[in-house]
């Protein structure tokens, strides 16, 4: 699985170091489908990652630091 950030039209991608069966993925919702423990674990990981990225963006914004897609990718690589 990969994450992609686009800031000011500049996209950057990074691996989450996770794999998932495409038949068990809801593209529209952006999360795994099902009720098994592996689904819950993956969805919790993705929610946590989203929350951390949003907090980081808010922190940069509050400090007046411009946010770039490279900054977000570098942040993801550290918090995984």
C-alpha positions in Angstrom: 0.0 0.0 0.0 1.1 3.5 -0.8 0.2 6.9 0.4 0.1 9.9 -1.9 0.2 13.5 -1.0 -0.4 16.3 -3.5 0.5 19.8 -2.4 0.3 22.7 -4.9 0.0 20.2 -7.7 3.2 18.3 -6.7 2.4 14.6 -5.9 4.7 12.5 -3.8 4.3 8.8 -2.9 5.7 6.5 -0.2 5.1 2.9 0.8 3.4 2.1 4.0 5.2 -1.2 4.0 1.9 -3.0 4.1 0.2 -5.3 1.5 -3.5 -5.9 1.0 -5.7 -7.9 -1.3 -7.4 -5.6 -3.7 -10.6 -7.6 -3.5 -10.9 -6.7 0.1 -10.5 -3.0 -0.4 -13.1 -0.3 -0.7 -11.6 2.3 -3.1 -14.4 4.9 -2.5 -14.0 4.7 1.3 -10.3 4.2 1.2 -10.3 1.4 3.7 -10.3 -2.4 4.0 -13.6 -4.3 3.8 -14.7 -6.9 6.4 -14.9 -7.7 10.0 -11.8 -9.9 10.6 -9.1 -8.7 13.0 -6.7 -8.0 10.1 -9.2 -5.6 8.6 -9.6 -3.8 11.9 -5.9 -3.6 12.4 -5.2 -2.1 9.0 -8.1 0.4 9.2 -6.8 1.5 12.7 -3.3 1.9 11.3 -4.7 4.0 8.4 -6.8 6.2 10.8 -3.8 6.7 13.0 -1.6 7.7 10.1 -4.3 10.1 8.9 -4.6 11.7 12.3 -0.8 12.1 12.7 -0.5 13.7 9.3 -3.3 16.1 10.0 -1.8 17.0 13.3 1.6 17.6 11.7 0.0 19.8 9.0 -1.8 21.8 11.6 1.4 22.2 13.6 3.3 23.5 10.6 0.4 25.8 9.6 0.3 27.3 13.2 4.0 27.9 13.1 3.7 29.6 9.7 5.8 27.0 8.0 4.8 26.2 4.4 3.7 22.5 3.9 5.1 20.6 1.0 4.4 17.0 -0.2 8.0 16.2 0.5 7.6 17.3 4.1 4.6 15.1 4.5 6.3 12.1 3.0 9.4 12.6 5.2 7.1 12.8 8.2 5.3 9.5 7.2 8.7 7.7 6.9 9.5 8.7 10.5 6.2 7.9 12.2 5.6 4.5 10.7 
